[in-house]
Each structure stands twice: as structure tokens, then as C-alpha cells.
């Protein structure tokens, strides 16, 4: 998956871009870590009683202008549309909570769809 100016999750009707106010310290303060290539990665497990092995990832390029996001299997081999899972309410709530926090803390900007 390539970096883009805007990104959304499969099955979600929310679109995001990197906030112009985001700085490396902003990302680190919000749980992002530096990768070997200089990018910033946020990775959180979405384990619940009903779904094991799901991971939510947001990757922001080192230039702080492009990003990509996904929900994938724990090993990252398969992108998963969590809106199609059975009993997915808790997972969707967790993802939306994380994304809302990123918007509040000026990491991401949400765009109208």
C-alpha cells in the first residue's frame, strides 16, 4: 500500500490527511514510533472477546505529508474490512476512538466524504 495525501479504512466512510500542525514530537507523544526508514508508525492490537489477531495501523511518511492506514491480520498479511465481521461494534468503536483522538490532538484532519 502506497502513501497518499488522504487515506481511509476499508469499509469506513471517514477520510483523513496529516495535519499541517503535526510534528515528529506530536506523533511520538501520540504513540507513533520511528521506523528504520524514518517514517512514523502507530500500531495497536484490536483484540476483543470476539476477534483475535486484528491490528490497526497508521503510517505517516517522514515528510509528514502523506499517510496510509489499515486494519490487518496480526501478521499483517491480509487487510481486513472490520465492518464485515460479526459482532464488530467494539472494534469499530475502538478504531473511531483512536481516530477521534488523533483529530483532537492535531495529528490528523478529517475530511467530508
N, C-alpha and C positions, 0 to 999 in steps of 0.2 A: 504494500500500500504506500503510495507516494504522499509527500507533504503537499497540502493545498492551503489556499488562503482561507477557505471555510471548510468545516467538517461537521458531520453528524453521525449518529449511531444508526446502524441498520434497524429499521422499524420505528425509530423515533422521529417526531416531526419538529425537532429543535435543531437549529443550525448555529454554529459558533465560529468565532475567529479569535485570534490572540489580541488581547487588549493592548493598545499602544502604551498604556501605563505599566505593563508588565516588565519587570527587570529580573535578572538572574536571582537576586536575593528574594524577590517576590515569589518566584517559583519554588525556591528551596524552602521558604517559610510555609509553603502550602503543600509540602510533601513530595515535590519533584526531586529527582536525583539526576546528576550528570551521568551521561553515558560515555563510553570510550570515544565516541565520535564528536563529543561536545554538545549533543542535544540534551534535552531535558525530558525525563520520563516520569510519569505518575502511574503507578500500578497498584491496584487494590483487588484483593480477593472478594468475590461476591458470594461466599459460602452462606447458605441458609439450610434449614431443615429439608427443603425440597430440591435444592440444586447444589451440587458439589462440583468443584473444579472449574468455576467460571471466574474470569479475570476481566476487570475494567481497566483499559489503558488509554492514556492521553500522552502523546509525544509532541513536543514543541521543538522546532528546529533551532539550532544555535543562534540564528539571526533574529529570533523572537518575532517572526512574521508569518510563519506557516505552521500547520499542525496536522495531526491525524489522530483519530480516536477509534477504539474498537472494544467490543466485548468478545472474548475468545475463550477457547478451552484453556485449561490451566497450563498446558504446554505451549499454547499459542499457535497450534497448527490449524485450527479451524475457527473462523469467525462465526459467531452465534447471534441470531436475532432473538434477544431475550423476550421480546413481546410475543413470540410464538410459543414460549414454554408454558407448561401447565403450572398453575399456582405461582405466577410470576410477580405478583403485586409487591412483595417485599424487595425483590431485586430491582424492579423499576423505581421504587421509592428510594432505595439506596443510591442509585445512579443519579436520579434527579436531585437528591440532597447534595451530592458531591458537586454536580454541575452548578446548582444554585449558589453554593459556597464560592466556587471559582468566579462566578459573575460578581457576587458581592465584594470579593476581595480583589477585583480588577485584574484577574488572571485572564479571563475570557470575556468576550462580548457576545450576547445572544442576539441573533438577527430574526426579524419577522420572516415567516415562511410564506 
